[in-house]
């Protein structure tokens, strides 16, 4: 179910004496409308049905509101045009949790935003968000291109999320995307950075290899490894024309992002995650992005929500500077 933007969420400090240079996000945020011009459009995916199915810690459905709260006081920098496009949430019926319908609604919604020339950034929500996000880009490109598009997926994540389960969950989206690409006759280009050797079974590593996935372990992404990581990422970006960028907050150390379904024992330092995010956004190929797995129920001092908001603002500002 899609609900319009609740603009009462956007409130915060007003530094009137500072003039235009003192504005914050809550002061320029507009409700999305079909006639909206170019800019960044935020959509909440208020869903953790996939986390439930994956036997994780529920609570991520509250993520979009928590991120908006932290974004409200962000200073206005390079991104000058912001829209709130509301929330999409599953509607349970009987024994069905409504996940698949919510993913389909998200994909249709994002395809519409892309058709308007907007940059969609989706606020999650469990990582089941990924299938809806990719499908939104796929629908948009299928309608505007006659040849198979070269879409690259860049996922900053401790997990491959390639599980071979009977039904969709937060652990299956990229395996579902691989199957979707095969059905369409499209290449499957997936790069997963920050993978934990101790959070993925050998079966998942084998599946990643069989699908031609490129990855780097969290052990290879320390602060001293940044140059090599950016070089590897650059090679992947050069091989594609369109990028879907997704960040699962559990790629970060648990002390930085405790409010997730599966906190990381090690994780990738925030400064490396930010460098990777900057590189993707600056490529000019990023068509949409999302932040997944924020669970406010387990957050401490809003740490995870603050980090999520910082990453969203960073992506938006990098795009606004292009």
C-alpha positions as CSV (number, residue, x, y, z in Angstrom):
1,X,0.0,0.0,0.0
2,X,1.3,3.4,-0.9
3,X,0.6,6.3,1.4
4,X,1.3,10.0,0.6
5,X,4.1,11.8,2.3
6,X,3.4,12.9,5.9
7,X,5.1,16.3,5.8
8,X,4.6,16.7,9.6
9,X,7.7,14.5,9.9
10,X,9.8,17.2,8.4
11,X,10.6,19.5,11.3
12,X,13.6,20.9,13.0
13,X,15.8,23.9,13.8
14,X,15.4,27.1,11.8
15,X,18.4,29.5,11.7
16,X,16.5,32.5,10.2
17,X,19.4,34.8,10.9
18,X,21.7,32.7,8.6
19,X,19.4,33.3,5.5
20,X,19.5,30.9,2.6
21,X,22.9,29.4,3.6
22,X,21.3,28.4,6.9
23,X,18.6,26.2,5.5
24,X,18.1,22.6,6.5
25,X,16.4,19.7,4.7
26,X,13.1,20.1,6.5
27,X,12.8,23.6,5.1
28,X,13.2,22.6,1.4
29,X,11.5,19.2,1.4
30,X,8.4,19.1,-0.8
31,X,5.7,16.5,-1.2
32,X,6.2,14.6,-4.4
33,X,3.6,15.2,-7.2
34,X,3.3,13.7,-10.7
35,X,4.5,17.0,-12.1
36,X,7.6,17.2,-9.9
37,X,10.7,18.3,-11.7
38,X,14.2,16.9,-11.5
39,X,15.7,16.3,-8.0
40,X,16.0,13.6,-5.4
41,X,12.8,11.7,-4.4
42,X,12.7,9.8,-1.1
43,X,10.4,6.8,-0.6
44,X,10.0,4.8,2.5
45,X,9.8,1.0,2.3
46,X,8.2,0.3,5.6
47,X,8.6,-3.5,5.5
48,X,10.4,-6.2,7.5
49,X,8.3,-9.1,6.3
50,X,11.4,-10.5,4.5
51,X,13.3,-10.2,7.8
52,X,10.6,-12.2,9.5
53,X,10.8,-14.9,6.8
54,X,14.6,-14.9,7.1
55,X,14.4,-15.5,10.9
56,X,16.0,-12.1,11.6
57,X,15.2,-9.5,14.2
58,X,12.0,-7.6,13.1
59,X,11.6,-3.9,13.5
60,X,13.0,-2.5,10.2
61,X,9.5,-1.4,9.1
62,X,10.1,1.6,11.4
63,X,13.3,2.5,9.6
64,X,12.0,5.1,7.1
65,X,10.6,7.3,9.9
66,X,13.8,7.1,11.9
67,X,15.9,8.1,8.9
68,X,13.6,11.0,8.0
69,X,13.9,12.2,11.6
70,X,17.7,12.3,11.3
71,X,17.5,13.9,7.8
72,X,15.3,16.8,8.9
73,X,18.1,18.8,10.3
74,X,20.7,18.0,7.6
75,X,22.1,21.2,6.1
76,X,21.2,22.1,2.6
77,X,24.4,21.7,0.5
78,X,24.7,20.6,-3.2
79,X,21.3,18.9,-3.3
80,X,18.7,21.8,-3.6
81,X,15.6,20.0,-4.7
82,X,14.1,17.3,-2.5
83,X,10.8,15.4,-2.6
84,X,9.2,13.0,-0.2
85,X,7.3,10.4,-2.2
86,X,5.6,8.7,0.8
87,X,5.8,5.2,2.0
88,X,5.1,1.7,0.7
89,X,4.2,-1.0,3.1
90,X,2.9,-4.5,2.8
91,X,-0.8,-5.2,3.5
92,X,-1.3,-8.5,5.3
93,X,-4.3,-10.7,4.4
94,X,-5.1,-13.8,6.4
95,X,-1.9,-15.8,6.6
96,X,-0.1,-13.9,3.8
97,X,2.2,-11.0,4.9
98,X,1.9,-9.1,1.6
99,X,5.6,-9.0,0.8
100,X,5.5,-9.8,-2.9
101,X,2.7,-7.2,-3.5
102,X,4.7,-4.6,-1.7
103,X,7.8,-5.3,-3.8
104,X,5.8,-5.1,-7.0
105,X,4.2,-1.8,-5.8
106,X,7.7,-0.4,-5.0
107,X,9.0,-1.4,-8.4
108,X,6.1,0.3,-10.2
109,X,6.5,3.4,-8.0
110,X,10.2,3.7,-8.7
111,X,9.8,3.2,-12.4
112,X,7.4,6.2,-12.4
113,X,9.9,8.3,-10.5
114,X,12.7,7.4,-12.9
115,X,10.5,8.2,-15.9
116,X,10.1,11.8,-14.4
117,X,13.9,12.2,-14.4
118,X,14.1,12.0,-10.6
119,X,16.8,10.2,-8.6
120,X,15.0,7.8,-6.3
121,X,16.6,7.0,-2.9
122,X,14.6,4.5,-0.9
123,X,14.6,4.2,2.8
124,X,14.3,0.7,4.3
125,X,13.1,-1.5,5.6
126,X,14.6,-5.0,5.2
127,X,16.9,-5.9,2.3
128,X,13.9,-7.4,0.5
129,X,13.8,-3.8,-0.7
130,X,16.5,-4.8,-3.3
131,X,14.2,-6.9,-5.5
132,X,11.7,-4.1,-5.7
133,X,14.4,-1.5,-6.4
134,X,16.0,-3.5,-9.2
135,X,12.7,-4.3,-10.8
136,X,11.8,-0.6,-10.8
137,X,15.0,0.2,-12.7
138,X,14.5,-2.8,-15.0
139,X,10.9,-1.7,-15.8
140,X,12.1,1.8,-16.6
141,X,14.9,0.7,-18.8
142,X,12.9,-2.0,-20.6
143,X,10.4,0.6,-21.6
144,X,13.0,3.0,-22.9
145,X,15.6,0.7,-24.5
146,X,15.3,-1.9,-27.2
147,X,18.5,-3.7,-26.3
148,X,19.4,-5.5,-23.0
149,X,20.7,-2.8,-20.7
150,X,24.0,-3.3,-18.8
151,X,22.8,-2.8,-15.2
152,X,25.4,-3.1,-12.5
153,X,24.4,-3.8,-8.9
154,X,26.8,-2.5,-6.2
155,X,25.9,-3.8,-2.8
156,X,27.8,-2.8,0.4
157,X,26.8,-5.8,2.6
158,X,28.2,-8.4,5.0
159,X,25.9,-10.9,3.2
160,X,25.5,-12.1,-0.4
161,X,21.7,-12.4,0.0
162,X,21.7,-15.2,-2.6
163,X,19.8,-17.7,-0.5
164,X,18.0,-20.5,-2.4
165,X,14.9,-20.4,-0.2
166,X,11.4,-21.5,-1.4
167,X,10.0,-18.0,-1.0
168,X,11.3,-14.5,-1.0
169,X,13.0,-13.0,2.1
170,X,15.6,-10.5,3.0
171,X,18.2,-13.2,2.3
172,X,17.1,-13.9,-1.3
173,X,16.8,-10.7,-3.3
174,X,20.0,-11.0,-5.5
175,X,19.3,-14.6,-6.3
176,X,15.8,-13.5,-7.4
177,X,17.4,-10.7,-9.5
178,X,19.7,-13.2,-11.1
179,X,16.8,-15.3,-12.1
180,X,14.9,-12.3,-13.3
181,X,17.8,-11.3,-15.5
182,X,18.1,-14.8,-16.9
183,X,14.4,-14.7,-17.8
184,X,14.8,-11.4,-19.5
185,X,18.0,-12.5,-21.3
186,X,19.9,-9.8,-19.6
187,X,23.4,-10.1,-18.0
188,X,23.6,-10.3,-14.2
189,X,26.3,-7.9,-13.0
190,X,26.6,-8.0,-9.2
191,X,29.4,-6.6,-7.1
192,X,29.1,-7.2,-3.3
193,X,31.6,-5.4,-1.1
194,X,32.2,-6.1,2.6
195,X,31.2,-9.8,2.6
196,X,31.9,-11.6,5.9
197,X,33.6,-15.0,5.6
198,X,31.9,-15.9,8.8
199,X,28.4,-14.8,8.0
200,X,27.9,-16.7,4.7
201,X,28.0,-20.5,4.2
202,X,30.2,-22.2,1.7
203,X,27.0,-22.8,-0.4
204,X,26.6,-19.0,-0.7
205,X,30.2,-18.5,-1.8
206,X,29.8,-21.3,-4.3
207,X,26.6,-19.8,-5.6
208,X,28.2,-16.4,-5.9
209,X,31.0,-17.9,-7.9
210,X,28.7,-19.8,-10.2
211,X,26.7,-16.6,-10.9
212,X,29.9,-14.6,-11.7
213,X,29.5,-12.3,-8.7
214,X,32.4,-10.0,-7.9
215,X,33.1,-9.5,-4.2
216,X,35.6,-8.3,-1.6
217,X,35.7,-9.5,2.0
218,X,35.4,-7.1,5.0
219,X,39.0,-8.2,5.7
220,X,40.1,-6.6,2.4
221,X,38.3,-3.3,3.1
222,X,40.2,-1.7,5.9
223,X,41.2,2.0,5.8
224,X,44.6,1.1,4.3
225,X,42.9,-0.9,1.5
226,X,40.9,2.0,0.2
227,X,42.9,2.6,-3.0
228,X,42.7,-1.0,-4.0
229,X,39.0,-1.2,-3.2
230,X,38.2,1.9,-5.3
231,X,40.3,0.5,-8.2
232,X,38.3,-2.8,-8.1
233,X,35.0,-0.8,-7.9
234,X,36.1,1.4,-10.8
235,X,36.7,-1.6,-13.0
236,X,33.2,-2.8,-12.3
237,X,31.6,0.6,-12.9
238,X,33.4,0.8,-16.3
239,X,31.8,-2.5,-17.3
240,X,28.2,-1.3,-16.9
241,X,26.0,1.7,-18.1
242,X,23.5,1.9,-15.2
243,X,24.0,1.3,-11.5
244,X,21.6,0.3,-8.8
245,X,23.4,1.1,-5.5
246,X,22.3,-0.4,-2.2
247,X,23.8,-0.2,1.3
248,X,22.9,-2.7,3.9
249,X,23.8,-1.1,7.3
250,X,25.1,-4.4,8.6
251,X,28.2,-3.9,6.5
252,X,29.3,-1.4,9.2
253,X,30.8,-2.4,12.6
254,X,28.2,-3.1,15.3
255,X,29.5,-0.2,17.3
256,X,28.7,2.1,14.4
257,X,25.4,0.5,13.4
258,X,24.0,-1.5,16.2
259,X,20.4,-1.1,15.0
260,X,20.3,-3.8,12.4
261,X,18.9,-7.3,12.1
262,X,22.4,-8.9,12.2
263,X,25.1,-6.7,13.8
264,X,28.6,-7.2,12.3
265,X,31.4,-8.6,14.5
266,X,33.9,-6.8,12.3
267,X,32.4,-4.8,9.5
268,X,33.8,-2.2,7.1
269,X,34.9,1.2,8.6
270,X,32.5,4.1,7.9
271,X,35.2,6.1,6.1
272,X,35.7,3.3,3.6
273,X,31.9,2.9,3.1
274,X,31.7,6.7,2.5
275,X,34.5,6.6,0.0
276,X,32.8,3.7,-1.9
277,X,29.5,5.5,-1.9
278,X,31.1,8.7,-3.1
279,X,32.7,6.8,-6.0
280,X,29.5,5.2,-7.1
281,X,27.5,8.5,-6.9
282,X,30.2,10.4,-8.7
283,X,30.3,7.9,-11.6
284,X,27.3,9.5,-13.2
285,X,25.8,6.0,-13.7
286,X,23.8,5.7,-10.5
287,X,20.1,5.6,-11.4
288,X,18.7,4.8,-7.9
289,X,19.9,3.9,-4.5
290,X,18.5,2.6,-1.2
291,X,19.5,2.1,2.4
292,X,18.4,-1.2,4.0
293,X,18.1,-2.9,7.4
294,X,17.8,0.0,9.8
295,X,16.0,-1.4,12.9
296,X,15.2,1.4,15.4
297,X,14.2,-1.2,18.0
298,X,17.8,-2.1,18.5
299,X,19.5,1.2,17.9
300,X,21.6,3.0,20.6
301,X,21.4,6.8,20.8
302,X,20.1,6.7,17.2
303,X,23.6,5.8,16.0
304,X,22.4,3.7,13.1
305,X,19.7,6.2,12.0
306,X,22.3,9.0,12.1
307,X,24.7,7.0,9.9
308,X,21.9,6.0,7.5
309,X,20.9,9.7,7.2
310,X,24.5,10.8,6.7
311,X,24.9,8.3,3.9
312,X,21.6,9.3,2.2
313,X,22.6,13.0,2.4
314,X,26.0,12.2,1.1
315,X,24.6,10.3,-1.9
316,X,22.1,13.1,-2.6
317,X,24.7,15.8,-2.4
318,X,27.1,14.0,-4.6
319,X,24.4,13.6,-7.2
320,X,23.4,17.2,-6.8
321,X,27.0,18.3,-7.5
322,X,27.1,16.5,-10.9
